[in-house]
Amino acid sequence: MSGDLSGFSMFELFKEEARANAMTLSEGLLAVEAIPSDLKHFEGLMRAAHSIKGAARIVGLDVIVDVAHAMEDCFVALQNGKETISPARTDQLLQGVDLIRNLAELDESQVDSWSQ
């Protein structure tokens, strides 16, 4: 993407941010699932969730703000050893990623019906 973003709507910019960070989340979660004791991935996961949360807040997608915030809190708890990753928790987090990905594929005109 070039430096000129004038041709993009805020929603289109959100979608690009969501797609890129959803990929980071998926890859990071799969890496954590493979080696749960390796804590190095949680910082990147936390940043990706935080970025999605901020982008969703800018365009008023409260559902995604809440999902990304919950994911971010989970990554912080995992990073700080307050929680341990389990297959069930990984599945929940991946479901959140799927929700974000699904929204990132919608046209802006479909958002209202999607969020009801």
C-alpha positions as CSV (number, residue, x, y, z in Angstrom):
1,M,0.0,0.0,0.0
2,S,1.4,3.4,-0.9
3,G,1.6,6.3,1.5
4,D,-1.5,8.0,0.0
5,L,-4.5,6.6,1.9
6,S,-7.0,9.2,0.6
7,G,-8.8,6.7,-1.6
8,F,-9.7,4.4,1.3
9,S,-12.6,4.7,3.7
10,M,-11.9,4.2,7.4
11,F,-13.7,0.9,7.2
12,E,-11.5,-0.3,4.4
13,L,-8.4,0.7,6.5
14,F,-9.9,-1.3,9.4
15,K,-10.4,-4.3,7.2
16,E,-6.7,-4.2,6.1
17,E,-5.6,-3.9,9.7
18,A,-7.9,-6.7,10.8
19,R,-6.8,-9.1,8.0
20,A,-3.1,-8.5,8.7
21,N,-3.5,-8.9,12.5
22,A,-5.8,-11.9,12.2
23,M,-3.1,-13.6,10.3
24,T,-0.6,-12.7,13.0
25,L,-3.0,-14.1,15.6
26,S,-3.6,-17.3,13.8
27,E,0.0,-18.0,13.2
28,G,1.0,-17.1,16.7
29,L,-1.7,-19.2,18.3
30,L,-0.7,-22.2,16.2
31,A,2.9,-21.7,17.4
32,V,1.8,-21.4,21.0
33,E,-0.3,-24.6,20.6
34,A,2.8,-26.4,19.3
35,I,5.1,-25.3,22.1
36,P,2.9,-23.9,25.0
37,S,5.9,-23.2,27.2
38,D,7.4,-20.8,24.7
39,L,6.2,-17.4,26.0
40,K,7.9,-15.3,23.3
41,H,4.7,-15.3,21.1
42,F,2.4,-13.7,23.6
43,E,3.8,-10.2,23.1
44,G,3.1,-10.3,19.4
45,L,-0.3,-11.8,20.0
46,M,-1.1,-9.1,22.5
47,R,0.0,-6.3,20.1
48,A,-2.1,-7.8,17.3
49,A,-5.2,-7.9,19.4
50,H,-4.5,-4.4,20.7
51,S,-4.2,-3.1,17.1
52,I,-7.5,-4.7,16.1
53,K,-9.2,-3.3,19.2
54,G,-8.0,0.3,18.3
55,A,-9.0,0.0,14.7
56,A,-12.4,-1.4,15.6
57,R,-13.0,1.4,18.0
58,I,-12.2,4.0,15.4
59,V,-15.0,2.7,13.1
60,G,-17.4,2.0,15.9
61,L,-17.4,-1.8,15.8
62,D,-18.1,-2.4,19.5
63,V,-18.4,-6.2,19.2
64,I,-14.9,-6.5,17.7
65,V,-13.6,-4.0,20.3
66,D,-14.9,-6.3,23.0
67,V,-13.6,-9.5,21.4
68,A,-10.2,-8.1,20.8
69,H,-10.0,-6.7,24.3
70,A,-10.9,-10.1,25.8
71,M,-8.2,-11.7,23.6
72,E,-5.7,-9.1,24.7
73,D,-6.5,-9.7,28.4
74,C,-6.1,-13.4,27.9
75,F,-2.7,-12.9,26.2
76,V,-1.5,-10.7,29.1
77,A,-2.7,-13.3,31.6
78,L,-0.9,-16.1,29.7
79,Q,2.3,-14.0,29.4
80,N,2.2,-13.2,33.1
81,G,1.7,-16.9,34.1
82,K,-1.8,-16.2,35.5
83,E,-3.3,-18.6,33.0
84,T,-2.0,-21.6,31.1
85,I,-2.9,-22.2,27.5
86,S,-5.1,-25.3,26.8
87,P,-6.6,-26.7,23.7
88,A,-10.0,-25.4,24.7
89,R,-8.6,-21.8,25.3
90,T,-6.8,-22.0,21.9
91,D,-10.0,-23.0,20.2
92,Q,-11.8,-20.0,21.8
93,L,-9.1,-17.6,20.7
94,L,-9.2,-19.0,17.2
95,Q,-13.0,-18.5,17.1
96,G,-12.4,-14.9,18.0
97,V,-9.9,-14.7,15.1
98,D,-12.5,-16.2,12.8
99,L,-15.1,-13.6,13.9
100,I,-12.6,-10.8,13.1
101,R,-11.7,-12.4,9.7
102,N,-15.4,-12.8,8.8
103,L,-16.1,-9.2,9.5
104,A,-13.0,-8.1,7.5
105,E,-14.5,-9.8,4.4
106,L,-17.8,-7.9,4.6
107,D,-18.8,-4.8,2.6
108,E,-19.4,-1.8,4.9
109,S,-23.1,-1.9,3.9
110,Q,-23.4,-5.4,5.5
111,V,-22.0,-4.5,8.9
112,D,-25.3,-3.5,10.5
113,S,-27.0,-6.7,9.6
114,W,-24.0,-8.7,10.6
115,S,-23.8,-7.2,14.1
116,Q,-27.5,-7.8,14.9
